[in-house]
Amino acid sequence: MANNTISLRSLLEKEKSNGINFLDWFRNLRIVLKQERKKLVIEEAVPNDPGANAPRADKDKFKKHMLDVGCLMLATMTPELQKQHEDMVAYEMIRNLKEIYEGQARQERYETFKALFQCKISEGSPVGAHVIKMIGYIQTLEKMGFALNDELAIDVVLQSFPDSFNQFVLNFNMNEINKTLPQLLGMLRIPECNMKKGGSKSILMVCDAKGKGKKVPKSKGIGKTKPKGKEALKPKGGVSKDGKCFHCNKPGHWKKKLPCLS
């Protein structure tokens, strides 16, 4: 037990609380106190005395826990924070630190959310590096206690893609593919390679019944070139024989057959 206690307390000793790292330090403190069964000391405003009728051994144990936790917290703070909290008990220290630094932590969460949802990738930029960057933002939010589920995380990443990935995104959504972020990153390797080979052309990927991707063939044009010169003026199917003669205005007559002109 002693070895485990020393090992866990080393988490706090590696990086002392300096205010900026309050969330990480507080998380490690809870882990250590949970292992030592002293977590209640920082979670509730316990009275200084367990009770008038409590056995002397319980009173001594309680006071020892309060003293141990308070000294542990002070020992893992920077000198500036030690001076501010040396006259407080453990619960009062935590309450005071939260009042000071939770506003800062809230601002940090806001900035991370903003960076995540504004993160876009331009055409031609490496998609893999972009997704890795967004995964970093998502993991940071998880450490702050605001974890995104896989479906929401995937949607946020997909909406950041350029127009050349529209077909890939459509195919992904239509097939309701359940993937984690690392798996999505692996799926993007093939389309990104095709993108590099094909220049700026859109990525066309459709899943067949077996779930394998295949390229959509381009439609072939069947139109013919327009006729030029005299060919464009020639009527199709000949001239109607029932038309009127433009000399005598009688139907069915032709100029070369009219007796008046022979």
Secondary structure as the mmCIF struct_conf table of DSSP 4:
data_model
#
loop_
_struct_conf.conf_type_id
_struct_conf.id
_struct_conf.beg_label_comp_id
_struct_conf.beg_label_asym_id
_struct_conf.beg_label_seq_id
_struct_conf.end_label_comp_id
_struct_conf.end_label_asym_id
_struct_conf.end_label_seq_id
HELX_RH_AL_P HELX_RH_AL_P1 ALA A 2 LYS A 14
BEND BEND1 GLU A 15 GLU A 15
STRN STRN1 SER A 17 SER A 17
BEND BEND2 GLY A 19 GLY A 19
TURN_TY1_P TURN_TY1_P1 ILE A 20 ASN A 21
HELX_RH_AL_P HELX_RH_AL_P2 PHE A 22 GLN A 35
TURN_TY1_P TURN_TY1_P2 GLU A 36 ARG A 37
TURN_TY1_P TURN_TY1_P3 LYS A 39 LYS A 39
HELX_RH_AL_P HELX_RH_AL_P3 LEU A 40 GLU A 43
BEND BEND3 GLU A 44 GLU A 44
BEND BEND4 ASN A 48 PRO A 50
TURN_TY1_P TURN_TY1_P4 ALA A 52 ASN A 53
BEND BEND5 ALA A 54 ALA A 54
HELX_RH_AL_P HELX_RH_AL_P4 ARG A 56 ALA A 75
TURN_TY1_P TURN_TY1_P5 THR A 76 THR A 76
STRN STRN2 MET A 77 MET A 77
HELX_RH_AL_P HELX_RH_AL_P5 PRO A 79 HIS A 85
TURN_TY1_P TURN_TY1_P6 GLU A 86 ASP A 87
BEND BEND6 MET A 88 MET A 88
HELX_RH_AL_P HELX_RH_AL_P6 ALA A 90 PHE A 117
TURN_TY1_P TURN_TY1_P7 GLN A 118 GLN A 118
TURN_TY1_P TURN_TY1_P8 GLU A 123 GLY A 124
BEND BEND7 SER A 125 SER A 125
HELX_RH_AL_P HELX_RH_AL_P7 VAL A 127 LYS A 143
TURN_TY1_P TURN_TY1_P9 MET A 144 GLY A 145
HELX_LH_PP_P HELX_LH_PP_P1 ALA A 147 ASN A 149
HELX_RH_AL_P HELX_RH_AL_P8 ASP A 150 LEU A 158
TURN_TY1_P TURN_TY1_P10 GLN A 159 SER A 160
BEND BEND8 PHE A 161 PHE A 161
HELX_RH_3T_P HELX_RH_3T_P1 ASP A 163 PHE A 165
HELX_RH_AL_P HELX_RH_AL_P9 ASN A 166 MET A 174
TURN_TY1_P TURN_TY1_P11 ASN A 175 GLU A 176
HELX_RH_AL_P HELX_RH_AL_P10 LEU A 181 MET A 187
TURN_TY1_P TURN_TY1_P12 LEU A 188 LEU A 188
HELX_RH_AL_P HELX_RH_AL_P11 ARG A 189 GLY A 198
TURN_TY1_P TURN_TY1_P13 GLY A 199 SER A 200
STRN STRN3 VAL A 206 CYS A 207
TURN_TY1_P TURN_TY1_P14 ALA A 209 LYS A 210
BEND BEND9 GLY A 211 GLY A 211
STRN STRN4 GLY A 213 LYS A 214
HELX_LH_PP_P HELX_LH_PP_P2 LYS A 215 GLY A 221
HELX_LH_PP_P HELX_LH_PP_P3 THR A 225 PRO A 227
TURN_TY1_P TURN_TY1_P15 GLY A 229 GLY A 229
HELX_RH_AL_P HELX_RH_AL_P12 LYS A 230 LEU A 233
BEND BEND10 LYS A 234 LYS A 234
HELX_LH_PP_P HELX_LH_PP_P4 PRO A 235 PRO A 235
TURN_TY1_P TURN_TY1_P16 LYS A 236 GLY A 237
TURN_TY1_P TURN_TY1_P17 LYS A 241 ASP A 242
HELX_LH_PP_P HELX_LH_PP_P5 GLY A 243 GLY A 243
STRN STRN5 LYS A 244 LYS A 244
HELX_LH_PP_P HELX_LH_PP_P6 CYS A 245 CYS A 245
TURN_TY1_P TURN_TY1_P18 PHE A 246 CYS A 248
STRN STRN6 PRO A 251 PRO A 251
TURN_TY1_P TURN_TY1_P19 GLY A 252 GLY A 252
HELX_RH_3T_P HELX_RH_3T_P2 LYS A 255 LYS A 257
HELX_RH_3T_P HELX_RH_3T_P3 PRO A 259 LEU A 261
#
